[in-house]
Amino acid sequence: MHELSITRNIVAIVGEAAAGRPVRRITLEIGKLSGVMADAVRFCFDVVAEGTALQGAILEIREPEGRARCRECAAEFAIATLWAACRCGSRELDRLQGEELLVKTMELEEAA
């Protein structure tokens, strides 16, 4: 389960950026084509965040769908897998969305 190590890295990155201030909420984007299971990250988050600046933080995960543009006919469309084909039959696609793994936002407690 590589999601555990990914969650640890997310907590470390956000904790470092928070510079000791408690984190209230973080928003992640985990694309549906990223190979990362968002539910597994949710499952690991509270345990990994325990004892850190993220303990008790609300975790919001957005899961953008896959989107691609065909290099042959320029059609843009939703894709469910990395091996999708265009309706014209071409598999020469530029993936536009869906492979993300990003920390989009973090909300911190007010400084005392």
Backbone as XML, in Angstrom:
<?xml version="1.0"?>
<chain id="A" units="angstrom">
  <residue number="1" name="MET">
    <atom name="N" x="0.849" y="-1.177" z="0.000"/>
    <atom name="CA" x="0.000" y="0.000" z="0.000"/>
    <atom name="C" x="0.894" y="1.239" z="0.000"/>
  </residue>
  <residue number="2" name="HIS">
    <atom name="N" x="1.147" y="1.783" z="-1.172"/>
    <atom name="CA" x="1.996" y="2.969" z="-1.241"/>
    <atom name="C" x="1.276" y="4.227" z="-0.775"/>
  </residue>
  <residue number="3" name="GLU">
    <atom name="N" x="-0.028" y="4.154" z="-0.581"/>
    <atom name="CA" x="-0.780" y="5.313" z="-0.112"/>
    <atom name="C" x="-0.348" y="5.731" z="1.300"/>
  </residue>
  <residue number="4" name="LEU">
    <atom name="N" x="0.099" y="4.781" z="2.112"/>
    <atom name="CA" x="0.585" y="5.117" z="3.452"/>
    <atom name="C" x="1.810" y="6.018" z="3.355"/>
  </residue>
  <residue number="5" name="SER">
    <atom name="N" x="2.763" y="5.680" z="2.510"/>
    <atom name="CA" x="3.951" y="6.530" z="2.379"/>
    <atom name="C" x="3.607" y="7.856" z="1.702"/>
  </residue>
  <residue number="6" name="ILE">
    <atom name="N" x="2.671" y="7.846" z="0.780"/>
    <atom name="CA" x="2.226" y="9.095" z="0.154"/>
    <atom name="C" x="1.582" y="9.996" z="1.206"/>
  </residue>
  <residue number="7" name="THR">
    <atom name="N" x="0.742" y="9.425" z="2.056"/>
    <atom name="CA" x="0.090" y="10.207" z="3.113"/>
    <atom name="C" x="1.128" y="10.768" z="4.076"/>
  </residue>
  <residue number="8" name="ARG">
    <atom name="N" x="2.130" y="9.973" z="4.427"/>
    <atom name="CA" x="3.209" y="10.468" z="5.300"/>
    <atom name="C" x="3.915" y="11.661" z="4.657"/>
  </residue>
  <residue number="9" name="ASN">
    <atom name="N" x="4.180" y="11.562" z="3.370"/>
    <atom name="CA" x="4.834" y="12.670" z="2.667"/>
    <atom name="C" x="3.954" y="13.916" z="2.623"/>
  </residue>
  <residue number="10" name="ILE">
    <atom name="N" x="2.672" y="13.742" z="2.403"/>
    <atom name="CA" x="1.746" y="14.881" z="2.391"/>
    <atom name="C" x="1.750" y="15.563" z="3.752"/>
  </residue>
  <residue number="11" name="VAL">
    <atom name="N" x="1.650" y="14.781" z="4.822"/>
    <atom name="CA" x="1.653" y="15.335" z="6.181"/>
    <atom name="C" x="2.970" y="16.070" z="6.443"/>
  </residue>
  <residue number="12" name="ALA">
    <atom name="N" x="4.088" y="15.503" z="6.006"/>
    <atom name="CA" x="5.385" y="16.154" z="6.209"/>
    <atom name="C" x="5.480" y="17.471" z="5.435"/>
  </residue>
  <residue number="13" name="ILE">
    <atom name="N" x="5.032" y="17.467" z="4.190"/>
    <atom name="CA" x="5.093" y="18.673" z="3.352"/>
    <atom name="C" x="4.224" y="19.780" z="3.938"/>
  </residue>
  <residue number="14" name="VAL">
    <atom name="N" x="2.987" y="19.443" z="4.294"/>
    <atom name="CA" x="2.077" y="20.447" z="4.841"/>
    <atom name="C" x="2.562" y="20.908" z="6.208"/>
  </residue>
  <residue number="15" name="GLY">
    <atom name="N" x="3.045" y="19.978" z="7.036"/>
    <atom name="CA" x="3.563" y="20.347" z="8.355"/>
    <atom name="C" x="4.730" y="21.306" z="8.260"/>
  </residue>
  <residue number="16" name="GLU">
    <atom name="N" x="5.618" y="21.067" z="7.312"/>
    <atom name="CA" x="6.760" y="21.968" z="7.116"/>
    <atom name="C" x="6.290" y="23.345" z="6.651"/>
  </residue>
  <residue number="17" name="ALA">
    <atom name="N" x="5.360" y="23.377" z="5.725"/>
    <atom name="CA" x="4.837" y="24.652" z="5.218"/>
    <atom name="C" x="4.076" y="25.418" z="6.304"/>
  </residue>
  <residue number="18" name="ALA">
    <atom name="N" x="3.457" y="24.701" z="7.233"/>
    <atom name="CA" x="2.702" y="25.343" z="8.310"/>
    <atom name="C" x="3.619" y="25.962" z="9.351"/>
  </residue>
  <residue number="19" name="ALA">
    <atom name="N" x="4.873" y="25.572" z="9.370"/>
    <atom name="CA" x="5.884" y="26.144" z="10.268"/>
    <atom name="C" x="5.428" y="26.145" z="11.730"/>
  </residue>
  <residue number="20" name="GLY">
    <atom name="N" x="4.876" y="25.025" z="12.172"/>
    <atom name="CA" x="4.488" y="24.891" z="13.573"/>
    <atom name="C" x="3.084" y="25.335" z="13.908"/>
  </residue>
  <residue number="21" name="ARG">
    <atom name="N" x="2.424" y="26.027" z="13.000"/>
    <atom name="CA" x="1.046" y="26.451" z="13.259"/>
    <atom name="C" x="0.109" y="25.284" z="13.018"/>
  </residue>
  <residue number="22" name="PRO">
    <atom name="N" x="-0.918" y="25.133" z="13.859"/>
    <atom name="CA" x="-1.874" y="24.042" z="13.651"/>
    <atom name="C" x="-2.635" y="24.208" z="12.331"/>
  </residue>
  <residue number="23" name="VAL">
    <atom name="N" x="-2.857" y="23.096" z="11.661"/>
    <atom name="CA" x="-3.561" y="23.090" z="10.380"/>
    <atom name="C" x="-5.014" y="22.701" z="10.629"/>
  </residue>
  <residue number="24" name="ARG">
    <atom name="N" x="-5.940" y="23.496" z="10.124"/>
    <atom name="CA" x="-7.380" y="23.217" z="10.275"/>
    <atom name="C" x="-7.907" y="22.308" z="9.173"/>
  </residue>
  <residue number="25" name="ARG">
    <atom name="N" x="-7.470" y="22.561" z="7.964"/>
    <atom name="CA" x="-8.029" y="21.853" z="6.804"/>
    <atom name="C" x="-6.967" y="21.807" z="5.708"/>
  </residue>
  <residue number="26" name="ILE">
    <atom name="N" x="-6.954" y="20.699" z="4.982"/>
    <atom name="CA" x="-6.145" y="20.637" z="3.764"/>
    <atom name="C" x="-7.017" y="20.078" z="2.644"/>
  </residue>
  <residue number="27" name="THR">
    <atom name="N" x="-6.753" y="20.559" z="1.461"/>
    <atom name="CA" x="-7.457" y="20.091" z="0.271"/>
    <atom name="C" x="-6.437" y="19.484" z="-0.674"/>
  </residue>
  <residue number="28" name="LEU">
    <atom name="N" x="-6.693" y="18.248" z="-1.069"/>
    <atom name="CA" x="-5.838" y="17.539" z="-2.015"/>
    <atom name="C" x="-6.591" y="17.332" z="-3.312"/>
  </residue>
  <residue number="29" name="GLU">
    <atom name="N" x="-5.846" y="17.265" z="-4.413"/>
    <atom name="CA" x="-6.391" y="16.799" z="-5.689"/>
    <atom name="C" x="-5.670" y="15.505" z="-6.012"/>
  </residue>
  <residue number="30" name="ILE">
    <atom name="N" x="-6.444" y="14.442" z="-6.120"/>
    <atom name="CA" x="-5.901" y="13.138" z="-6.483"/>
    <atom name="C" x="-6.661" y="12.688" z="-7.724"/>
  </residue>
  <residue number="31" name="GLY">
    <atom name="N" x="-6.032" y="12.839" z="-8.866"/>
    <atom name="CA" x="-6.672" y="12.504" z="-10.134"/>
    <atom name="C" x="-7.012" y="11.023" z="-10.224"/>
  </residue>
  <residue number="32" name="LYS">
    <atom name="N" x="-8.093" y="10.737" z="-10.897"/>
    <atom name="CA" x="-8.556" y="9.351" z="-11.026"/>
    <atom name="C" x="-7.600" y="8.478" z="-11.835"/>
  </residue>
  <residue number="33" name="LEU">
    <atom name="N" x="-6.675" y="9.081" z="-12.568"/>
    <atom name="CA" x="-5.692" y="8.327" z="-13.338"/>
    <atom name="C" x="-4.324" y="8.311" z="-12.658"/>
  </residue>
  <residue number="34" name="SER">
    <atom name="N" x="-4.239" y="8.835" z="-11.442"/>
    <atom name="CA" x="-2.948" y="8.992" z="-10.764"/>
    <atom name="C" x="-2.375" y="7.681" z="-10.235"/>
  </residue>
  <residue number="35" name="GLY">
    <atom name="N" x="-3.216" y="6.676" z="-10.073"/>
    <atom name="CA" x="-2.753" y="5.428" z="-9.478"/>
    <atom name="C" x="-2.773" y="5.450" z="-7.971"/>
  </residue>
  <residue number="36" name="VAL">
    <atom name="N" x="-3.279" y="6.532" z="-7.385"/>
    <atom name="CA" x="-3.371" y="6.670" z="-5.934"/>
    <atom name="C" x="-4.835" y="6.526" z="-5.539"/>
  </residue>
  <residue number="37" name="MET">
    <atom name="N" x="-5.091" y="5.655" z="-4.569"/>
    <atom name="CA" x="-6.461" y="5.426" z="-4.110"/>
    <atom name="C" x="-6.817" y="6.465" z="-3.046"/>
  </residue>
  <residue number="38" name="ALA">
    <atom name="N" x="-7.717" y="7.384" z="-3.399"/>
    <atom name="CA" x="-8.106" y="8.457" z="-2.486"/>
    <atom name="C" x="-8.670" y="7.898" z="-1.179"/>
  </residue>
  <residue number="39" name="ASP">
    <atom name="N" x="-9.455" y="6.832" z="-1.243"/>
    <atom name="CA" x="-10.023" y="6.246" z="-0.028"/>
    <atom name="C" x="-8.934" y="5.727" z="0.904"/>
  </residue>
  <residue number="40" name="ALA">
    <atom name="N" x="-7.855" y="5.193" z="0.356"/>
    <atom name="CA" x="-6.750" y="4.707" z="1.180"/>
    <atom name="C" x="-6.028" y="5.878" z="1.852"/>
  </residue>
  <residue number="41" name="VAL">
    <atom name="N" x="-5.875" y="6.996" z="1.153"/>
    <atom name="CA" x="-5.267" y="8.190" z="1.754"/>
    <atom name="C" x="-6.153" y="8.683" z="2.893"/>
  </residue>
  <residue number="42" name="ARG">
    <atom name="N" x="-7.468" y="8.720" z="2.672"/>
    <atom name="CA" x="-8.408" y="9.118" z="3.738"/>
    <atom name="C" x="-8.260" y="8.206" z="4.951"/>
  </residue>
  <residue number="43" name="PHE">
    <atom name="N" x="-8.170" y="6.908" z="4.699"/>
    <atom name="CA" x="-8.064" y="5.915" z="5.760"/>
    <atom name="C" x="-6.789" y="6.132" z="6.592"/>
  </residue>
  <residue number="44" name="CYS">
    <atom name="N" x="-5.679" y="6.444" z="5.932"/>
    <atom name="CA" x="-4.387" y="6.607" z="6.609"/>
    <atom name="C" x="-4.218" y="7.964" z="7.285"/>
  </residue>
  <residue number="45" name="PHE">
    <atom name="N" x="-4.937" y="8.973" z="6.830"/>
    <atom name="CA" x="-4.648" y="10.352" z="7.209"/>
    <atom name="C" x="-4.662" y="10.590" z="8.714"/>
  </residue>
  <residue number="46" name="ASP">
    <atom name="N" x="-5.718" y="10.221" z="9.411"/>
    <atom name="CA" x="-5.820" y="10.531" z="10.839"/>
    <atom name="C" x="-4.703" y="9.882" z="11.647"/>
  </residue>
  <residue number="47" name="VAL">
    <atom name="N" x="-4.358" y="8.655" z="11.301"/>
    <atom name="CA" x="-3.287" y="7.955" z="12.023"/>
    <atom name="C" x="-1.940" y="8.620" z="11.764"/>
  </residue>
  <residue number="48" name="VAL">
    <atom name="N" x="-1.663" y="8.949" z="10.509"/>
    <atom name="CA" x="-0.391" y="9.568" z="10.148"/>
    <atom name="C" x="-0.283" y="10.978" z="10.722"/>
  </residue>
  <residue number="49" name="ALA">
    <atom name="N" x="-1.392" y="11.700" z="10.776"/>
    <atom name="CA" x="-1.380" y="13.085" z="11.261"/>
    <atom name="C" x="-1.296" y="13.189" z="12.782"/>
  </residue>
  <residue number="50" name="GLU">
    <atom name="N" x="-1.558" y="12.103" z="13.482"/>
    <atom name="CA" x="-1.539" y="12.137" z="14.944"/>
    <atom name="C" x="-0.180" y="12.610" z="15.455"/>
  </residue>
  <residue number="51" name="GLY">
    <atom name="N" x="-0.221" y="13.584" z="16.377"/>
    <atom name="CA" x="1.001" y="14.118" z="16.968"/>
    <atom name="C" x="1.710" y="15.157" z="16.114"/>
  </residue>
  <residue number="52" name="THR">
    <atom name="N" x="1.091" y="15.571" z="15.000"/>
    <atom name="CA" x="1.683" y="16.583" z="14.118"/>
    <atom name="C" x="0.798" y="17.827" z="14.107"/>
  </residue>
  <residue number="53" name="ALA">
    <atom name="N" x="1.227" y="18.837" z="13.391"/>
    <atom name="CA" x="0.432" y="20.060" z="13.241"/>
    <atom name="C" x="-0.883" y="19.798" z="12.522"/>
  </residue>
  <residue number="54" name="LEU">
    <atom name="N" x="-1.017" y="18.643" z="11.878"/>
    <atom name="CA" x="-2.228" y="18.311" z="11.134"/>
    <atom name="C" x="-3.230" y="17.500" z="11.946"/>
  </residue>
  <residue number="55" name="GLN">
    <atom name="N" x="-2.883" y="17.163" z="13.176"/>
    <atom name="CA" x="-3.795" y="16.367" z="13.994"/>
    <atom name="C" x="-5.130" y="17.103" z="14.127"/>
  </residue>
  <residue number="56" name="GLY">
    <atom name="N" x="-6.201" y="16.415" z="13.813"/>
    <atom name="CA" x="-7.536" y="16.994" z="13.892"/>
    <atom name="C" x="-7.949" y="17.793" z="12.670"/>
  </residue>
  <residue number="57" name="ALA">
    <atom name="N" x="-7.059" y="17.930" z="11.703"/>
    <atom name="CA" x="-7.385" y="18.699" z="10.498"/>
    <atom name="C" x="-8.429" y="17.957" z="9.670"/>
  </residue>
  <residue number="58" name="ILE">
    <atom name="N" x="-9.240" y="18.719" z="8.966"/>
    <atom name="CA" x="-10.211" y="18.156" z="8.032"/>
    <atom name="C" x="-9.499" y="17.924" z="6.710"/>
  </residue>
  <residue number="59" name="LEU">
    <atom name="N" x="-9.658" y="16.740" z="6.177"/>
    <atom name="CA" x="-9.058" y="16.389" z="4.894"/>
    <atom name="C" x="-10.145" y="16.380" z="3.832"/>
  </residue>
  <residue number="60" name="GLU">
    <atom name="N" x="-9.969" y="17.210" z="2.821"/>
    <atom name="CA" x="-10.884" y="17.234" z="1.675"/>
    <atom name="C" x="-10.109" y="16.754" z="0.461"/>
  </residue>
  <residue number="61" name="ILE">
    <atom name="N" x="-10.685" y="15.804" z="-0.251"/>
    <atom name="CA" x="-10.026" y="15.275" z="-1.449"/>
    <atom name="C" x="-10.940" y="15.460" z="-2.648"/>
  </residue>
  <residue number="62" name="ARG">
    <atom name="N" x="-10.421" y="16.122" z="-3.654"/>
    <atom name="CA" x="-11.117" y="16.253" z="-4.934"/>
    <atom name="C" x="-10.486" y="15.252" z="-5.890"/>
  </residue>
  <residue number="63" name="GLU">
    <atom name="N" x="-11.318" y="14.623" z="-6.711"/>
    <atom name="CA" x="-10.836" y="13.595" z="-7.631"/>
    <atom name="C" x="-11.195" y="13.954" z="-9.073"/>
  </residue>
  <residue number="64" name="PRO">
    <atom name="N" x="-10.344" y="14.760" z="-9.723"/>
    <atom name="CA" x="-10.642" y="15.128" z="-11.115"/>
    <atom name="C" x="-10.661" y="13.910" z="-12.025"/>
  </residue>
  <residue number="65" name="GLU">
    <atom name="N" x="-11.604" y="13.902" z="-12.950"/>
    <atom name="CA" x="-11.687" y="12.814" z="-13.931"/>
    <atom name="C" x="-10.541" y="12.940" z="-14.926"/>
  </residue>
  <residue number="66" name="GLY">
    <atom name="N" x="-10.282" y="11.880" z="-15.633"/>
    <atom name="CA" x="-9.290" y="11.918" z="-16.692"/>
    <atom name="C" x="-9.842" y="12.621" z="-17.920"/>
  </residue>
  <residue number="67" name="ARG">
    <atom name="N" x="-8.999" y="13.430" z="-18.558"/>
    <atom name="CA" x="-9.371" y="14.100" z="-19.799"/>
    <atom name="C" x="-8.164" y="14.040" z="-20.727"/>
  </residue>
  <residue number="68" name="ALA">
    <atom name="N" x="-8.440" y="13.931" z="-22.006"/>
    <atom name="CA" x="-7.364" y="13.839" z="-22.997"/>
    <atom name="C" x="-7.763" y="14.553" z="-24.284"/>
  </residue>
  <residue number="69" name="ARG">
    <atom name="N" x="-6.741" y="14.860" z="-25.082"/>
    <atom name="CA" x="-6.947" y="15.436" z="-26.411"/>
    <atom name="C" x="-6.231" y="14.531" z="-27.410"/>
  </residue>
  <residue number="70" name="CYS">
    <atom name="N" x="-6.932" y="14.196" z="-28.463"/>
    <atom name="CA" x="-6.396" y="13.320" z="-29.514"/>
    <atom name="C" x="-5.423" y="14.112" z="-30.392"/>
  </residue>
  <residue number="71" name="ARG">
    <atom name="N" x="-4.262" y="13.546" z="-30.648"/>
    <atom name="CA" x="-3.275" y="14.189" z="-31.527"/>
    <atom name="C" x="-3.671" y="14.083" z="-33.002"/>
  </residue>
  <residue number="72" name="GLU">
    <atom name="N" x="-4.533" y="13.138" z="-33.332"/>
    <atom name="CA" x="-4.945" y="12.935" z="-34.729"/>
    <atom name="C" x="-6.084" y="13.857" z="-35.136"/>
  </residue>
  <residue number="73" name="CYS">
    <atom name="N" x="-7.158" y="13.876" z="-34.317"/>
    <atom name="CA" x="-8.352" y="14.635" z="-34.722"/>
    <atom name="C" x="-8.644" y="15.838" z="-33.820"/>
  </residue>
  <residue number="74" name="ALA">
    <atom name="N" x="-7.851" y="16.036" z="-32.771"/>
    <atom name="CA" x="-7.965" y="17.164" z="-31.836"/>
    <atom name="C" x="-9.204" y="17.112" z="-30.942"/>
  </residue>
  <residue number="75" name="ALA">
    <atom name="N" x="-9.917" y="15.985" z="-30.936"/>
    <atom name="CA" x="-11.069" y="15.860" z="-30.035"/>
    <atom name="C" x="-10.591" y="15.833" z="-28.589"/>
  </residue>
  <residue number="76" name="GLU">
    <atom name="N" x="-11.350" y="16.478" z="-27.721"/>
    <atom name="CA" x="-11.076" y="16.455" z="-26.280"/>
    <atom name="C" x="-12.207" y="15.685" z="-25.616"/>
  </residue>
  <residue number="77" name="PHE">
    <atom name="N" x="-11.870" y="14.781" z="-24.716"/>
    <atom name="CA" x="-12.893" y="13.910" z="-24.134"/>
    <atom name="C" x="-12.432" y="13.326" z="-22.808"/>
  </residue>
  <residue number="78" name="ALA">
    <atom name="N" x="-13.404" y="12.801" z="-22.040"/>
    <atom name="CA" x="-13.128" y="12.144" z="-20.763"/>
    <atom name="C" x="-12.558" y="10.756" z="-21.026"/>
  </residue>
  <residue number="79" name="ILE">
    <atom name="N" x="-11.598" y="10.362" z="-20.196"/>
    <atom name="CA" x="-11.039" y="9.008" z="-20.282"/>
    <atom name="C" x="-11.065" y="8.381" z="-18.895"/>
  </residue>
  <residue number="80" name="ALA">
    <atom name="N" x="-11.299" y="7.084" z="-18.855"/>
    <atom name="CA" x="-11.367" y="6.367" z="-17.583"/>
    <atom name="C" x="-10.097" y="5.585" z="-17.284"/>
  </residue>
  <residue number="81" name="THR">
    <atom name="N" x="-9.259" y="5.374" z="-18.301"/>
    <atom name="CA" x="-8.012" y="4.632" z="-18.108"/>
    <atom name="C" x="-6.886" y="5.322" z="-18.867"/>
  </residue>
  <residue number="82" name="LEU">
    <atom name="N" x="-5.665" y="4.959" z="-18.522"/>
    <atom name="CA" x="-4.507" y="5.506" z="-19.228"/>
    <atom name="C" x="-4.390" y="4.966" z="-20.647"/>
  </residue>
  <residue number="83" name="TRP">
    <atom name="N" x="-5.082" y="3.873" z="-20.945"/>
    <atom name="CA" x="-4.974" y="3.206" z="-22.247"/>
    <atom name="C" x="-6.194" y="3.451" z="-23.129"/>
  </residue>
  <residue number="84" name="ALA">
    <atom name="N" x="-6.885" y="4.523" z="-22.894"/>
    <atom name="CA" x="-8.087" y="4.835" z="-23.665"/>
    <atom name="C" x="-7.721" y="5.166" z="-25.110"/>
  </residue>
  <residue number="85" name="ALA">
    <atom name="N" x="-8.715" y="5.045" z="-25.962"/>
    <atom name="CA" x="-8.560" y="5.417" z="-27.373"/>
    <atom name="C" x="-9.614" y="6.462" z="-27.719"/>
  </residue>
  <residue number="86" name="CYS">
    <atom name="N" x="-9.295" y="7.283" z="-28.675"/>
    <atom name="CA" x="-10.241" y="8.263" z="-29.192"/>
    <atom name="C" x="-11.296" y="7.542" z="-30.024"/>
  </residue>
  <residue number="87" name="ARG">
    <atom name="N" x="-12.416" y="8.195" z="-30.247"/>
    <atom name="CA" x="-13.461" y="7.591" z="-31.087"/>
    <atom name="C" x="-12.991" y="7.449" z="-32.539"/>
  </residue>
  <residue number="88" name="CYS">
    <atom name="N" x="-11.934" y="8.203" z="-32.922"/>
    <atom name="CA" x="-11.379" y="8.044" z="-34.269"/>
    <atom name="C" x="-10.463" y="6.822" z="-34.353"/>
  </residue>
  <residue number="89" name="GLY">
    <atom name="N" x="-10.192" y="6.183" z="-33.200"/>
    <atom name="CA" x="-9.366" y="4.984" z="-33.162"/>
    <atom name="C" x="-7.926" y="5.219" z="-32.730"/>
  </residue>
  <residue number="90" name="SER">
    <atom name="N" x="-7.508" y="6.455" z="-32.690"/>
    <atom name="CA" x="-6.131" y="6.763" z="-32.325"/>
    <atom name="C" x="-5.902" y="6.594" z="-30.816"/>
  </residue>
  <residue number="91" name="ARG">
    <atom name="N" x="-4.735" y="6.116" z="-30.473"/>
    <atom name="CA" x="-4.309" y="6.052" z="-29.074"/>
    <atom name="C" x="-3.220" y="7.098" z="-28.799"/>
  </residue>
  <residue number="92" name="GLU">
    <atom name="N" x="-2.996" y="7.977" z="-29.757"/>
    <atom name="CA" x="-2.031" y="9.071" z="-29.601"/>
    <atom name="C" x="-2.739" y="10.229" z="-28.909"/>
  </residue>
  <residue number="93" name="LEU">
    <atom name="N" x="-2.699" y="10.202" z="-27.573"/>
    <atom name="CA" x="-3.438" y="11.175" z="-26.780"/>
    <atom name="C" x="-2.496" y="11.986" z="-25.908"/>
  </residue>
  <residue number="94" name="ASP">
    <atom name="N" x="-2.850" y="13.226" z="-25.706"/>
    <atom name="CA" x="-2.202" y="14.054" z="-24.696"/>
    <atom name="C" x="-3.145" y="14.093" z="-23.505"/>
  </residue>
  <residue number="95" name="ARG">
    <atom name="N" x="-2.694" y="13.562" z="-22.380"/>
    <atom name="CA" x="-3.520" y="13.591" z="-21.174"/>
    <atom name="C" x="-3.493" y="15.001" z="-20.601"/>
  </residue>
  <residue number="96" name="LEU">
    <atom name="N" x="-4.668" y="15.554" z="-20.365"/>
    <atom name="CA" x="-4.813" y="16.925" z="-19.901"/>
    <atom name="C" x="-5.088" y="17.019" z="-18.405"/>
  </residue>
  <residue number="97" name="GLN">
    <atom name="N" x="-5.694" y="15.983" z="-17.869"/>
    <atom name="CA" x="-6.157" y="16.035" z="-16.480"/>
    <atom name="C" x="-6.344" y="14.614" z="-15.980"/>
  </residue>
  <residue number="98" name="GLY">
    <atom name="N" x="-6.200" y="14.446" z="-14.671"/>
    <atom name="CA" x="-6.510" y="13.167" z="-14.059"/>
    <atom name="C" x="-5.324" y="12.471" z="-13.425"/>
  </residue>
  <residue number="99" name="GLU">
    <atom name="N" x="-4.106" y="12.954" z="-13.683"/>
    <atom name="CA" x="-2.924" y="12.336" z="-13.106"/>
    <atom name="C" x="-2.382" y="13.122" z="-11.912"/>
  </residue>
  <residue number="100" name="GLU">
    <atom name="N" x="-3.126" y="14.127" z="-11.458"/>
    <atom name="CA" x="-2.666" y="15.011" z="-10.412"/>
    <atom name="C" x="-2.529" y="14.305" z="-9.063"/>
  </residue>
  <residue number="101" name="LEU">
    <atom name="N" x="-1.580" y="14.778" z="-8.285"/>
    <atom name="CA" x="-1.478" y="14.490" z="-6.859"/>
    <atom name="C" x="-0.919" y="15.767" z="-6.252"/>
  </residue>
  <residue number="102" name="LEU">
    <atom name="N" x="-1.824" y="16.644" z="-5.832"/>
    <atom name="CA" x="-1.454" y="17.996" z="-5.416"/>
    <atom name="C" x="-2.038" y="18.356" z="-4.059"/>
  </residue>
  <residue number="103" name="VAL">
    <atom name="N" x="-1.268" y="19.105" z="-3.286"/>
    <atom name="CA" x="-1.822" y="19.793" z="-2.130"/>
    <atom name="C" x="-2.302" y="21.141" z="-2.670"/>
  </residue>
  <residue number="104" name="LYS">
    <atom name="N" x="-3.617" y="21.308" z="-2.755"/>
    <atom name="CA" x="-4.184" y="22.530" z="-3.355"/>
    <atom name="C" x="-4.234" y="23.675" z="-2.357"/>
  </residue>
  <residue number="105" name="THR">
    <atom name="N" x="-4.750" y="23.406" z="-1.165"/>
    <atom name="CA" x="-4.865" y="24.459" z="-0.159"/>
    <atom name="C" x="-4.628" y="23.882" z="1.227"/>
  </residue>
  <residue number="106" name="MET">
    <atom name="N" x="-4.256" y="24.781" z="2.134"/>
    <atom name="CA" x="-4.208" y="24.434" z="3.548"/>
    <atom name="C" x="-4.691" y="25.646" z="4.333"/>
  </residue>
  <residue number="107" name="GLU">
    <atom name="N" x="-5.464" y="25.376" z="5.350"/>
    <atom name="CA" x="-6.008" y="26.436" z="6.194"/>
    <atom name="C" x="-5.372" y="26.290" z="7.567"/>
  </residue>
  <residue number="108" name="LEU">
    <atom name="N" x="-4.758" y="27.367" z="8.047"/>
    <atom name="CA" x="-4.045" y="27.347" z="9.315"/>
    <atom name="C" x="-4.814" y="28.070" z="10.408"/>
  </residue>
  <residue number="109" name="GLU">
    <atom name="N" x="-4.508" y="27.720" z="11.657"/>
    <atom name="CA" x="-5.049" y="28.453" z="12.806"/>
    <atom name="C" x="-4.427" y="29.848" z="12.797"/>
  </residue>
  <residue number="110" name="GLU">
    <atom name="N" x="-5.166" y="30.802" z="13.330"/>
    <atom name="CA" x="-4.630" y="32.158" z="13.476"/>
    <atom name="C" x="-3.477" y="32.144" z="14.468"/>
  </residue>
  <residue number="111" name="ALA">
    <atom name="N" x="-2.459" y="32.936" z="14.192"/>
    <atom name="CA" x="-1.333" y="33.050" z="15.116"/>
    <atom name="C" x="-1.783" y="33.794" z="16.371"/>
  </residue>
  <residue number="112" name="ALA">
    <atom name="N" x="-1.318" y="33.332" z="17.507"/>
    <atom name="CA" x="-1.732" y="33.950" z="18.795"/>
    <atom name="C" x="-1.080" y="35.286" z="18.992"/>
  </residue>
</chain>
